[in-house]
Amino acid sequence: IVGILKLPPQNSAWWDNNNSNNNTLVVVNNIAICEKCVFVIGNLLGDSFMARQALLELGALSTLIACVGMGLEKVKLLLGQQQQQQQQQGQQQQLEVDSLVIVLQLLRNCIWSLINFIRGGDTTTISIMTEIHRVDLAVLLSLPESIQSIIVITNNAEECIRASFDVAIETCWLIVYLTNHREAMMFGIENWLSQDILVGLGSRLCSGVDAAIIQFKQIDDDGDDDDNLDGDQ
């Protein structure tokens, strides 16, 4: 399984359709295969110390981080192509939403798997943080806003936006686990915890508060409607 995930870095054709519609489905299927492999690895990582050590020795850590980086580049490519089309043609074009959803699912599972590397408590977070600088955590945190600002309204747009929030939430949890004790926190501050990441965390907090306020208001409005119905009866 780890060997399959090592194929994309060795062969860019796995990820890049070179704007060819004929090859788009092949690329989507390849990314879907990677996503399934990552899901299996994530489950194994959460199983036992022996599984985590075996996967660490097989290079699963660096491979997962590489997949996050490549997945993020694919998201940037898809969004960049959409933005360029808008600027050139003055109208919104259909984004490859299916591709984007699968890439976001891959990112979510990769980050969740990285969390499972740490969650057991037997894998040092420092070994992960020495490689985490290769991943732009700030961009992962801001994916919902990036996608909402450019994606066209399609049948799958809502699913795409939900998937981007899943990625941002898992990224928040990854940062929590990476800084869950003083030594790790100090290492993070000195090496990779940038101002952009802190701003991204603040943005996610504000977004969560706004969503909670809207949800509570809806619950309150529904309660008022029920009271009015009782009164009418």
Disulfide bonds with the S-S distance in Angstrom:
none
